[in-house]
Amino acid sequence: MIGSTVAADTGLKIGEKLIAAHGVQPSAEAKEHTENPWTVVGILAPTQTAVDRAIYINLDSFYSH
């Protein structure tokens, strides 16, 4: 699940893939984890809170990335 601001800022839609990265983009230090992308399964309605700027993933999948 992604927040409404994340969806608006990235253009991600339901069913599209999301790749995690470490570091500040764009930079030479940034490392993308392309081997296990997440799939956007929902976009939360705007709340005008930090929820809008968040990405929600299953913790088990976090440790497998």
Buried (B, 14 or more C-beta within 10 A) or exposed (E): BBBBBBBEEEEBEEEBEBEBEEEEEEEEEEEEEEEEBBEBEEBBEEEEEEBBEEBEEEEEEEEEE
